[in-house]
Amino acid sequence: MSQRYDYTLAEADRIGAAIGAVLLPGDVVLLSGDLGAGKTTLARAMLKARGLVGEAPSPTFAIVQPYAPPEVELPIAHVDLYRIEDEGELIELGLDEYLYDGALLIEWPERLGAQGWPGALSITISGSGDARVLTADVPTSWGSRWPLR
Amino acid sequence: MTLILGLESSCDETAAALVDSDRRILAHRVAGQEAEHGPFGGVVPEIAARAHVDRLAPIVAGVLGDAGVSLADVDAIAATAGPGLIGGVMVGLVTGKALAHAAGKPLIAVNHLEGHALSPRLADPDLKFPYLLLLVSGGHCQLLLVKGVGDYRRLATTIDDAAGEAFDKTAKLLGLGYPGGPAVERIAREGNPHAVPLPRPLVGSAEPHFSFAGLKSAVARAAASGAHSVADLAASFQQAVVDCLVDRSRIALTACPGATAFVVAGGVAANGAIRTALTDLAARFDRPFVAPPLWLCTDNGAMIAWAGAERFAAGLFDDLSVAARPRWPLDPAAETVRGAGVKA
């Protein structure tokens, strides 16, 4: 099911929070879009919606920024594959392990190559200026959870 | 005199060094950098834990051989225990634990940021606590008051991207190579730093923090407009970063009248324009400006060994059960800052 949602940058926190609020353990959210599209802004809003009070630094350099209770009520790993060169490196990140009890937010998922998660919620952000268009491929496993209608 | 073996593998580099408490660097190696004439200029970033595993043992053997000492001569093993990518951190920390256990030596778990924070004291014996540190690298952008070993007050941090990340992403946007810092600096020399109007996020704000995500987006828009040369874009971007770093550091220097010096560390400190501007700023505040040699600014084993030596002197050791910490703030009491970028 493909969903389109238009918003402005000023609304990004609300959009991210709405998605973050319905995340369940095992969920994978893929965030695509050009540099500056607002992927990290959405991811931060999702973390905040699950209780994070502190800062959520960019994961670009660290690649994985894991968050765990008590700072969040749902374990969430915020991942950025921007610097990944080789699919082999991905296996070593052990990302699947986070899914036992938590969720994954993955920026630059294009780097996944053939190893993508088929059940992932795939979000693409486009637009310019303050206007953004969010396009989501909502997997059936999400059922009626998708909050932006 | 104590001799410390330091291990670093928390991100791209695998490194080891032997440093003693008299500030002598007996040996240091960073994986990949021996092949300086290789096709990639010798430095190939490698994030895979397996690569750290492959590289660390030969590097440890290498530094012991270079220094002509054995593990029995070492007084303690210091290993980075975070923050960083968990797989890499685990490799270094577990290696450190194994060596410590096998040789019957104490283990010292070092915060990678503490390695950067104390490394200026390895290079400069006259540097006294407390000093103001600007830590600027690919993963961090912080202002810290370094009050003593294990005693840090974070005055400011980035609320979104690190400064080095902004350089790398700008280089990508402009079609320059990786690593982005040197590439941007090189072409910026041919451009006009005032040609492209770019924002200085948070400059002038009473809030002491940094923000670079909006600047990156502004560079993307300016590049897409087609109105500017790459050299002008690079020069204007670099000038914007310089202005942000100087403005924020100025606030911190004003807030810390007791700081004995203004110190910069981290890979971004390699940028000549930034160094020059920070040198001028320190002079305006009548403080010595201290910048460790460039090799000590980027990730290396010597800064971990030196932090180990400082902790050894303070009697700070760790149990073999100490855990790796992918996120590990230097100042746990620091006030958290809002986690959203500044719109440019």
Interface residues (C-beta under 8 A of the other chain):
Chain A: L9 D13 D34 L35 G36 T40 T41 R44 A45 L47 K48 L52 V53 G54 E55 A56 P57 S58 T60 F61 A62 I63 V64 Q65 P66 Y67 R83 I84 D86 G88 E89 E92 L93 G94 S128
Chain B: C11 P45 I47 A48 A49 R50 P83 G84 L85 I86 G87 S137 G138 G139 T157 T158 I159 D160 D161 A162 G164 E165 D168 K169 K172 L173 A213 K216 S217 A220 R221 P326 R327 T336 V337 R338 G339 A340 G341 K343
